[in-house]
Amino acid sequence: MGPEILLTRAIFAAALVLLMCGAVAAWASNNAIKRLAGIALSMLGAILGLAALGAPNALLIAAACAVFVQLAIGAAVTVRLQEDYGAIEAPETDQADRQDDMPGRAP
């Protein structure tokens, strides 16, 4: 086993760790900004894993563009949450939705 294979495996292992840490952060967080950060971390790990596997440059660039678009849309949704609900925490927005959906209220 040469040093190149060990380096590739180490980079791939780091990519998997980033991917899993980001996924757990996005899943476990109630805050929309923290979820976006988790998604960004997870996607960074996925792109690093693709690079470690020897993916073509065009695929890496396309993946980076997809991540940028996803984060831009997520930031826009977060801004709308803040404007409409006054909060970006999931329990607070859920509570506001439940109050809006209470029976007996006229639309």
C-alpha positions as CSV (number, residue, x, y, z in Angstrom):
1,M,0.0,0.0,0.0
2,G,1.5,3.3,-1.1
3,P,1.2,6.6,0.5
4,E,-1.2,7.8,-2.2
5,I,-3.7,5.1,-1.3
6,L,-3.4,5.9,2.4
7,L,-3.9,9.6,1.7
8,T,-6.9,8.9,-0.4
9,R,-8.5,6.8,2.3
10,A,-7.8,9.4,4.9
11,I,-9.4,12.1,2.8
12,F,-12.4,9.8,2.1
13,A,-12.7,9.1,5.8
14,A,-12.6,12.8,6.6
15,A,-15.3,13.4,4.0
16,L,-17.5,10.7,5.6
17,V,-17.0,12.3,9.0
18,L,-18.0,15.8,7.6
19,L,-21.0,14.3,5.8
20,M,-22.3,12.5,8.9
21,C,-21.6,15.5,11.3
22,G,-23.5,17.8,8.9
23,A,-26.4,15.4,8.5
24,V,-26.7,15.0,12.3
25,A,-26.5,18.8,12.8
26,A,-29.1,19.5,10.2
27,W,-31.4,16.8,11.6
28,A,-31.1,17.5,15.3
29,S,-31.2,21.3,15.2
30,N,-34.4,23.4,15.7
31,N,-32.8,26.6,14.3
32,A,-33.1,27.2,10.6
33,I,-29.7,28.8,10.3
34,K,-28.0,25.8,12.1
35,R,-29.8,23.5,9.8
36,L,-28.5,25.4,6.8
37,A,-25.0,25.2,8.3
38,G,-25.4,21.4,8.8
39,I,-26.5,21.0,5.2
40,A,-23.5,23.0,4.0
41,L,-21.2,20.9,6.1
42,S,-22.8,17.7,4.8
43,M,-22.5,18.8,1.2
44,L,-18.9,19.9,1.7
45,G,-18.2,16.3,2.9
46,A,-20.0,14.9,-0.1
47,I,-18.0,17.0,-2.6
48,L,-14.8,16.1,-0.8
49,G,-15.7,12.4,-1.0
50,L,-16.4,12.8,-4.7
51,A,-13.0,14.4,-5.1
52,A,-11.3,11.6,-3.1
53,L,-12.9,9.0,-5.4
54,G,-11.5,10.8,-8.5
55,A,-14.7,12.4,-9.9
56,P,-14.3,14.6,-12.9
57,N,-13.9,18.3,-12.4
58,A,-17.1,19.0,-14.2
59,L,-19.0,16.9,-11.7
60,L,-17.3,18.7,-8.8
61,I,-18.2,22.1,-10.2
62,A,-21.8,21.0,-10.8
63,A,-22.0,19.8,-7.2
64,A,-20.6,23.0,-5.9
65,C,-23.2,25.0,-7.9
66,A,-26.0,22.8,-6.6
67,V,-24.8,23.4,-3.1
68,F,-24.7,27.2,-3.7
69,V,-28.2,27.2,-5.1
70,Q,-29.6,25.1,-2.2
71,L,-28.0,27.4,0.4
72,A,-29.3,30.5,-1.4
73,I,-32.8,29.1,-1.4
74,G,-32.5,28.0,2.2
75,A,-31.3,31.5,3.2
76,A,-34.3,33.0,1.4
77,V,-36.7,30.7,3.2
78,T,-35.0,31.6,6.5
79,V,-35.5,35.3,5.8
80,R,-39.2,34.7,5.0
81,L,-39.6,32.7,8.2
82,Q,-38.1,35.6,10.2
83,E,-40.3,38.1,8.4
84,D,-43.6,36.1,8.7
85,Y,-43.2,34.5,12.2
86,G,-40.6,36.7,13.8
87,A,-38.5,33.6,14.7
88,I,-36.4,30.9,13.0
89,E,-36.8,28.2,15.7
90,A,-39.0,25.3,14.6
91,P,-41.0,25.0,17.8
92,E,-41.9,28.7,17.7
93,T,-43.0,28.6,14.0
94,D,-45.0,25.4,14.7
95,Q,-46.8,27.0,17.6
96,A,-47.6,30.0,15.4
97,D,-49.0,27.7,12.7
98,R,-51.1,25.9,15.3
99,Q,-52.6,29.2,16.5
100,D,-53.4,30.2,13.0
101,D,-55.1,26.8,12.3
102,M,-57.3,26.8,15.4
103,P,-60.9,26.0,14.7
104,G,-63.4,28.8,14.9
105,R,-61.1,31.4,13.5
106,A,-62.2,33.1,10.3
107,P,-59.6,33.1,7.5
